[in-house]
Amino acid sequence: MSDLIDDKDSQDQRDYSDAQDQIGRTMGLATAGDDEKLSVRVREHGEIFSKCLASVIRLTKIHDYNNSAFDIPIEQVRASLEYLIEMLGTIHLAMVENQIYINDIRVRFQASDDTGTDLCEAFDRHGIGGLSFHRAAADRELRLLLHRVSINAGGGRRARVLYEAYLKKHSIDFIELAPIFRFKSLRLDADTNTVQEFKKVCEISVGLVEDTWKNLSNNRVPNPLPMRRVITDLIELTRGDNDQQL
């Protein structure tokens, strides 16, 4: 019995250490934008991943997701996602105003490339502004994820909730859906009501903390990027003589 207890304790410690290492790795890579070489790699492979994803979504308009026409495109999505996860850990894909970000790094497309627009429009119908992949996805998991994209759900929070229920029904619990949002840091001018803006940022902070605990309770690695952004806004708001809001 003591051996069993020791083994269990050791296993718990290994699991905890692995999770801690992954969170640390994700936090470290949250500042990947400051590493030019890594940024270039993220942009290059993020472009491949985004284009493959958009290609599969276009196919969903004319073929059933089990059709063999998906075999090669789905494999390309799976391989590119797996590569990004090996490089960065958890992948946070954000779609903002026809622009695509991978872990806070903007993916650049040529002017004639509609990939960003296509992805934003496809997920906007479901009230989705981002997807977090907490592990690599298998072929069938990707087919199921993208099958529902073709449905015109009308947008909004309810559409996203229904999408989440659909994923849960198919036991896809490693993909997290984010609402539509904008990557815009708060910058104040002399006429801005700093007290009201501070309250607004605090409300956002509370929501992010709640999301973080929710992720932890579901054994997901928290996304450090929005938290980093809101901390930057809080620091910006307390510069100079704007101490009254504290």
C-alpha positions in Angstrom: 0.0 0.0 0.0 2.8 2.4 0.8 4.3 1.7 -2.6 1.0 2.6 -4.2 0.8 5.8 -2.3 4.4 6.7 -3.2 3.7 6.0 -6.8 0.5 8.1 -6.8 2.4 11.0 -5.1 5.1 10.8 -7.7 2.6 10.8 -10.5 0.8 13.8 -9.0 4.1 15.6 -8.8 5.0 14.8 -12.4 1.7 16.0 -13.6 2.0 19.2 -11.6 5.5 19.8 -12.8 4.5 19.3 -16.4 1.7 21.8 -16.1 3.9 24.3 -14.4 6.6 23.9 -17.1 4.0 24.4 -19.8 2.6 27.6 -18.1 6.1 28.9 -17.7 6.9 28.2 -21.3 3.8 29.9 -22.5 4.5 33.0 -20.3 8.0 33.1 -21.7 6.8 33.0 -25.2 4.2 35.6 -24.6 6.9 38.2 -25.4 7.8 36.4 -28.6 7.2 39.6 -30.5 10.5 40.9 -29.0 12.4 38.0 -30.5 12.8 38.8 -34.2 13.9 35.3 -35.3 11.0 33.6 -33.4 8.6 36.3 -34.8 9.6 35.5 -38.3 9.0 31.8 -37.8 5.7 32.4 -36.2 4.6 34.6 -39.1 5.8 32.2 -41.7 4.1 29.1 -40.2 1.1 31.2 -39.0 0.5 32.2 -42.6 0.6 28.5 -43.7 -1.8 27.5 -40.9 -4.2 30.4 -41.6 -4.3 29.7 -45.4 -4.8 26.0 -44.8 -7.6 26.7 -42.3 -9.3 29.1 -44.8 -9.0 26.6 -47.6 -10.8 23.9 -45.5 -13.5 26.4 -44.6 -14.2 27.1 -48.2 -14.5 23.4 -48.9 -17.2 23.1 -46.2 -19.5 25.1 -48.4 -19.6 22.5 -51.1 -18.6 19.1 -49.5 -19.6 17.1 -46.4 -16.8 17.1 -43.8 -16.3 13.3 -44.3 -15.7 13.7 -48.0 -12.3 12.5 -49.2 -11.8 16.0 -50.7 -10.9 17.1 -47.2 -8.1 14.5 -46.7 -5.1 16.5 -47.9 -6.3 20.0 -46.7 -7.1 18.7 -43.2 -3.7 17.0 -43.0 -2.1 20.3 -43.9 -4.0 22.1 -41.1 -3.2 19.3 -38.6 0.6 19.4 -39.5 0.9 23.1 -39.4 -1.0 23.4 -36.1 1.2 20.6 -34.6 4.3 22.5 -35.7 3.2 25.7 -34.1 2.3 23.9 -30.8 5.7 22.3 -30.7 7.3 25.7 -31.2 5.0 27.8 -28.9 3.0 25.6 -26.6 -0.7 26.6 -26.5 -1.7 28.4 -29.7 -4.0 31.5 -29.5 -5.4 32.4 -32.9 -7.1 35.8 -32.9 -9.1 37.3 -35.8 -9.4 41.1 -35.5 -10.7 43.4 -38.2 -9.7 41.1 -41.0 -6.2 40.6 -39.4 -4.8 37.4 -38.0 -2.7 37.1 -34.9 -0.9 34.0 -33.6 0.1 34.4 -29.9 -0.1 38.2 -30.3 2.1 38.2 -33.4 0.4 39.6 -36.5 0.5 37.3 -39.5 1.2 39.2 -42.7 -0.5 38.5 -46.0 -0.1 40.1 -49.4 -2.6 42.8 -50.3 -4.4 40.5 -52.7 -4.7 37.7 -50.2 -8.2 37.4 -48.6 -7.3 34.8 -45.9 -7.7 37.2 -43.0 -11.1 38.5 -44.3 -12.3 34.9 -45.0 -11.4 33.7 -41.5 -12.9 36.7 -39.8 -16.2 36.5 -41.7 -16.5 32.7 -41.2 -16.1 32.8 -37.4 -17.9 36.1 -37.0 -21.1 34.3 -37.9 -20.7 32.4 -34.7 -19.7 35.3 -32.5 -16.1 34.0 -32.4 -13.1 36.2 -32.5 -10.4 33.7 -31.5 -9.6 30.1 -30.9 -7.1 28.6 -28.4 -5.6 25.2 -29.1 -4.4 23.6 -25.9 -3.0 20.6 -27.8 -2.6 19.3 -31.3 -5.8 18.1 -33.0 -6.5 14.8 -34.8 -8.0 14.6 -38.3 -11.6 13.9 -37.1 -11.4 16.6 -34.4 -10.5 19.2 -37.0 -13.3 18.0 -39.4 -15.8 18.3 -36.6 -14.5 21.7 -35.5 -14.7 23.1 -39.1 -17.9 21.4 -40.1 -20.0 23.8 -38.0 -18.3 26.9 -39.4 -20.4 26.6 -42.6 -23.6 27.1 -40.6 -24.9 30.6 -40.6 -25.6 31.1 -36.9 -26.3 34.8 -37.0 -23.4 35.9 -34.7 -23.5 37.0 -31.1 -22.9 35.4 -27.8 -25.7 32.8 -28.2 -24.1 31.5 -31.4 -20.8 31.1 -29.7 -22.4 29.3 -26.7 -24.1 26.9 -29.2 -20.7 26.3 -30.9 -19.2 25.5 -27.5 -22.0 23.1 -26.7 -21.4 21.4 -30.1 -17.7 20.9 -29.3 -18.5 19.6 -25.8 -21.0 17.1 -27.4 -18.1 15.7 -29.5 -15.7 15.7 -26.6 -13.5 18.4 -28.1 -12.5 20.1 -24.8 -9.0 21.3 -25.8 -10.2 24.1 -28.1 -11.3 27.3 -26.4 -13.5 29.9 -28.2 -13.0 33.6 -27.6 -15.6 36.4 -28.2 -15.1 39.0 -30.9 -12.7 41.6 -29.6 -10.2 44.2 -30.7 -6.5 44.3 -30.1 -6.3 48.0 -29.1 -4.3 49.2 -26.1 -5.9 52.0 -24.2 -4.2 55.3 -24.8 -5.4 58.4 -23.1 -5.3 62.1 -24.1 -5.8 65.1 -22.0 -9.6 65.1 -22.4 -10.1 61.5 -21.4 -12.1 60.8 -18.2 -9.4 58.7 -16.6 -11.6 57.5 -13.7 -14.2 56.0 -16.0 -11.5 54.4 -18.2 -9.8 53.0 -15.1 -13.1 51.4 -14.0 -13.6 50.0 -17.5 -10.1 48.4 -17.5 -10.7 47.0 -14.0 -14.0 45.4 -15.2 -12.0 43.8 -18.0 -9.4 42.6 -15.5 -12.0 40.9 -13.4 -13.4 39.1 -16.4 -9.9 37.9 -17.4 -9.2 36.6 -13.8 -12.5 34.7 -14.0 -11.5 33.2 -17.3 -8.1 32.2 -16.0 -9.6 30.3 -13.1 -12.1 28.7 -15.5 -9.2 27.5 -17.7 -7.3 26.1 -14.7 -10.4 24.3 -13.4 -10.7 22.7 -16.9 -7.0 21.7 -16.9 -6.2 24.3 -19.6 -3.1 26.5 -19.8 -4.2 30.1 -19.2 -3.7 32.6 -22.0 -1.3 35.2 -20.7 -1.6 37.6 -23.6 -4.9 39.4 -22.7 -3.7 39.7 -19.1 -0.4 41.2 -20.2 -2.3 43.7 -22.3 -4.6 44.8 -19.5 -1.7 45.2 -17.1 -0.1 47.5 -19.6 -3.3 49.5 -19.7 -3.4 49.7 -15.9 0.2 50.9 -15.8 -0.6 53.5 -18.5 -3.6 54.8 -16.6 -1.6 55.3 -13.4 1.2 57.4 -14.9 1.7 61.0 -13.9 -0.9 62.6 -11.7 -3.7 60.1 -12.3 -3.6 58.6 -8.8 -7.2 59.6 -7.9 -8.6 56.4 -9.5 -6.5 54.2 -7.2 
